[in-house]
Amino acid sequence: MCSRCLEPFTLPVDASFDLRYHPHALNTGEGEREVEEDDLTTAFYENETIDLGLLMAEQFYLALPMKPLCSVECKGLCPECGANLNRATCTCTRGWEDPRFAVLKRLKGES
């Protein structure tokens, strides 16, 4: 679903990944240490099994964009009436005035 216009769209996912699996060991209490590049490509398994379903789901979600867009030119929705601006135009005014400044605007008009 597009983050701007909320329309469903197809997004091909093509990402490669490289993981190294090690047997799961108990924490030896090394204390704090900085995360290194090698730590990001290391995973652990238990009982001589690797859950490939979990691995594929994780890699799929990591490959998705944070804000998926149907196209770079997507205009999104009108903040007033909610019309999809890719399909139609609306006559809404897009000016927004901060209500916290209403008193100041009134004072300016009186002078």
C-alpha positions, 0 to 999 in steps of 0.5 A, a space after each residue: 500500500 502506498 504511503 501517500 495515496 493509500 492505494 495498493 500496488 505491486 512492489 517487486 522485492 529482489 534483495 540478496 543477503 549473506 548470513 552465517 549460522 553458529 550454534 547457540 551458546 549461553 552468554 559467557 558474560 563478556 560484558 558490553 562491547 561494540 557491535 561490529 559488522 560481522 555481528 550483523 551477518 551472524 545468526 544462531 541455531 538450536 537443536 541442529 535446526 534452522 527455521 528457514 521460514 523465519 529467516 525468509 520472513 525477516 529478510 523480506 521485511 528488511 528488504 521492504 522500503 520504510 515508506 513504500 510509494 506507488 511512484 515517485 510522482 505520487 501526489 497523495 491525498 488531499 488533507 481536507 477532503 481526502 481525495 486521491 490527487 492522482 485521480 482527481 483534483 479538488 477545490 479545497 484550499 490548502 492554507 492552514 493557519 495555526 489557531 494558537 496565533 488567532 489572538 495575535 492576528 486579531 490584535 494586528 487587525 485592531 491596530 
